[in-house]
Amino acid sequence: MTRRTRVAVVGGGASCEHDVSLASAASVAGSLDPARFEVLALTIGRDGRWSTAGGASLGPSVAVSLARAVDLLGGCDVVVPVVHGPHGEDGTLAALCDLTGVPCAGSPLRAGALAMDKVATKLVAASLGIGTAAGTVVTSATAAALRFGGPVVVKPIAAGSSHGLSLVTDAADLAPAIAAALLLDDRVLVEEVVTGREIDVAVLATPDGGRVVGPPLEIVVPDGRLFDTTTKYDGAADFRLPALLDDISLEQLRTHAVAMFDALGCAGVARIDFFATSRGWVLNEVNTMPGLTEQSQVPKMFAAAGMPYPELLAALVDEAVAR
């Protein structure tokens, strides 16, 4: 019999996205084709400690040292690090896998670090001629000097799932919004409010070095609300797939998405979020490890294009091994 590919699926993480990551990792581990893949599930706790994931089919969770976790990773053919946000998506786990010498699905260290940093991402976009929102970087030392000049969006520079995101329409709310964002990062981005349709698109790298762009997905939220953490998970948002775009706009979107994917050095799959505005496409952010449950945006996009969820997961593993 042909030996199955041994895949380590890592979830959790020491960040505010711990629970979302657990859901993604459990879905990935349970959906990889058992005829092709043997799964080792590992979890990183909120405290940064590692354990075997446990569960009904895996037996009880067992704590392991970092050294033992590295041994376990090194005994696998490929690692799928389904850890969103800091200490995972930012390239941390990709670097660990690189040092361990085991292929890692998704983006490498440099791409993860660049994409996680919203300011660095904007600089890359600007170099490609892709529009971005005007913004100011604020720290705890400079926050008091910032003056309110109209509605702004406040967000941590390196955080995901819209944690710490605030829409500020009143001067009295600016300082509290910045303080809340500073709880998640030591740098905060204060941006102009962009008016337009919010449209996301996913880019998938293939084992032969190609790029597959999924159909775009439009996010429609109730008037006056941001697509923040609450709106993402309370069912208030309306996902329209595929987003209705004319041929020219769709081609521009695909071109911009692939350009960002390649300029950042991404691999695996990435979700790239834009606003369609009266002045053209404006980049919002890049997610190098987007949500990966079957009901998450990226799997839905590719399913709509005829690529079922297990096939998407297999493609991520195959691309990592080929790379």
N, C-alpha and C positions, 0 to 999 in steps of 0.2 A: 504494500500500500504506500502511496505517496505521503510523506510526512506533512502534517499540517503546519502552517506558519504560526509560530508562537508570538502572540501579540500582548504586550502589556498596555492596559488601558488605565490611565491615571486620572483620578477625579478629586474634587474637593478644593483644597488650597487655602492658604492663610490670607484670604481677602474677603471683601464684602460680597463677593460673588460665589462664595462657598456652596450654598444650597443649589443655586442654578447649575453649577458645575457638577454636583453630585447627580442631578437629574440627567444631564447630558451624558456623563460617563456611564451611568447605569443603562441608559438607552443604547449607547454604542456597544457596551460589553454584551448586552442581551440580544443584539441584532446582527453582529458579525456572523457570517455563515459558518456554522459549526463543522460543516464538511471540509472547509478550507482553513479555518482558523481555530487555534487553541488559545483561549483568553486567560490571562492573569490580570485580575482586577486589583488595583492598589488605590489607596485613599490617602491624601494629605489632609491632616486635621487643621482646624482653625489655628491651632498652636504650632503648626508646621511639622508635627510629628507624623511619621508614616505608619501605615498599617495595611494588611491585606483587607480588601473591601468587605468581605463577609457577605451575608445574605442567604436567602433560603436555599439556593442551589450551591453555595460556595462554603457553607459552614460558618462558624463564628469568626468575627474579625480578630486578627492577631496583630499586636503592635510589633513593629520591626524598627531596628536602628537605621539611620541613614546609610551606613556602610552595608547593611544587609539589603536595603532597598536598591542600592547601586548594583549589588551582586545579582539581585533578581532581574533588574533591567538588563544587565549584561548577558543574562541567560536567555533573553528573548531575541527574536528576529527583527522586531520593530516595536517602537513605542508609539502609542497614540495618546498624547498629553491633553486631555480634555479639561484643562484648567483655565477658566476665564479670568481675565484681569491680572493685577500685579502678582508676582511670584509664580507665574505660569505662562500666560499669554504674552508677557513682555520679553520672552526669550529665555527666561531663567531655566525652564525645563529643557528647552532645546539645547542650551549650553551644557547642561548636565549629561544629556544623552550624547552630545558630541564628545565630551570628555570620556564617557563610558565606551564609546565606539559602537553604539547601536543606532541604526537608522531611526529617524524621528519623523512622524507624520506632521504636516503643517509647516509653518514658516520657521526658518532658522533664527538664530539669536539676533542678528542685525535687523532683520525685517520686523521681528516681534517688538524689539526695543523702539525702533523708529515709529511704527504704527501705533504703539501704545501711547506715545508722546504726541498729543494733539498739535502742539506747536511745531514739532519737527515734521509731522505729516503735512501741515499747511505749507511749510517751506518747500517740501518736495513738490506739492501740487502747484505752487506758484512757479517753480522752475519749469513745469510742464505746460504752463499757460492755462491751468485749470483754476477757476474762480474759488475763492475762500471768503469767509466772513471776516470783516475787520475785527481785531481783538487786541486786548492788553493782558500781559502776564502780571499777576499779582502774587505777592508773598505776604507772610505775616508782617514783615518789616515795611512793606509798601502799601498795605491795604488801607491804612488811615488816610493816605494822601489821595486816594482815588476819588474823583468827583463824579456824581451821577449826571449823565448827559442824555437821559432818555431810556426807554426800555432796553434791557440787556438780558442776555442769558449767561448765567454763572455756572461753571462746571470745573471739577478737578481736571488737571491736565492728563493724569494717568489713572483712570478708573473706568469701569465698564458698567453695562446694564443701566446706564443713566443714573447711577448712584451719585448723590450730591449735586444733581442738576436742578437749577432754579430759574424761573422766569421772573425778573424783577421789573415791576412797572412803577414802583414808588421809591423815592430816594431813601425813605426810612427803612426799607427792606434790604438795601444793598449790603450793608455791613453784616447783618445776620446771615445772608446768603453766602457771602464770602467765608464767614467763620465756619459755616456748615461744610462747605467744600474743603476747607483747610483741614478738617478732621480726617479726610481721606487722602490728601496729598499735600505736600509742602509748597506746591505751585498751583495756582488757579487761573483759569482763562475766563476773562470777561469779554463777551462777544456782542456785536450788534445782532439784533433780531433779524433773521432772514425770513422773508415772506415768500412762500412758494409751496409747491407740492413736495412732500418727502417721499423719495423713491430710492429703494435699495436694489442692489444687483450683486450677484455672486460670481466669482471667477474661480474655476477649478483647473489646476495644472494636471496634465495627463502624463502617464509614464514615458511617452515618446517626446516630451518637451512641449506639447501643444497647450492651448488654452481653450477652455469651454466656458462660455458666458451663459448663465441661466437667464430665464425670462425675468424682467424687472418686477418688483413688488412695490405697490404704493401703500403707504400708511396714512390712514385718515383718522384723525382724532377729533373729539368733540371741540366745538369752538372755545377758544380761550385756554385750552390745555396744551401742555407740552407732552411729547412722547417720553415721559419720565418713567421711573421704575414702577410706580403705581399703575400708570396707564398701560405699560407693557404687559402686566400680568393680571389686571382685573377684568379683562375682556371688553374694555370700553373702545379700544382701537379697532378699526375696520381694515383688514388686509385685503387689498385688491390685486389679484394675480391672474393674468399678467396686467401690469399697469398699462393704461391706454396712452400710447405715444405715437406720434407720426413717425414715418420711416427715418426722416432726417434726425429727429431728436433721439430716436432709439439707437441709431448708428453712432451718434456723438457720445451717448451714454456708454455704450460698449467700448468705444475707443478710449474714453477717459478711464474707465474701470481697469482695462488691461494695462494702460499706461501706468497707473498708480501701482497696480500689482507688481509689474516688472521693475519699476523704478525703486520701490521699497525693497525688492528682492524677495517677495513672498513666494511661498510654495504651498502645496496642499490646496486648501480652499480658503478664500477670504471673502467677507461681505463688505462691500464698499457703498457707503451711504451718501446720497446727494440730495440737494434741493433743486427742483426745476423752477427757475425764477424768470422774471421778465428780462433779466440781463444775461440769461443763459444758465448753464449748470454750475452749481456751487457745491463744492465738496463739504460734507459734514464730518465724517470720520471713516477710518478703516478698522475692521475687526479681523484679526488674523486667526482667532479661534472663536468663531461665532457659536451661538447656541446650536447643539447638535442632537436634540431629541427629534423624533420623527415629525413632531408638530412644530418645530422651530422654523424660522423663516427660510434658511438656506436649504434644508432638506425639502421643504415645500416647493421652492423654486425649481429644483432639479427634478422633483417628482412630476411637476407640471410639464417639464420638457421630456418626460419619458424615461428618467433615470430613477428607479425605485430606491428607497432608503438603503437597503443592504448593499445595493450596487454602488451607491455613492461612498459608503464606508469602505468597501473593497477597493474602490479607486484611490482613496486616500492612502490606504496601506500599500497598494501596488506602486503608487507614485513615490512614496518614501523609500521603498526598497530599491526601485530603479534609480533614484537620485543618489 
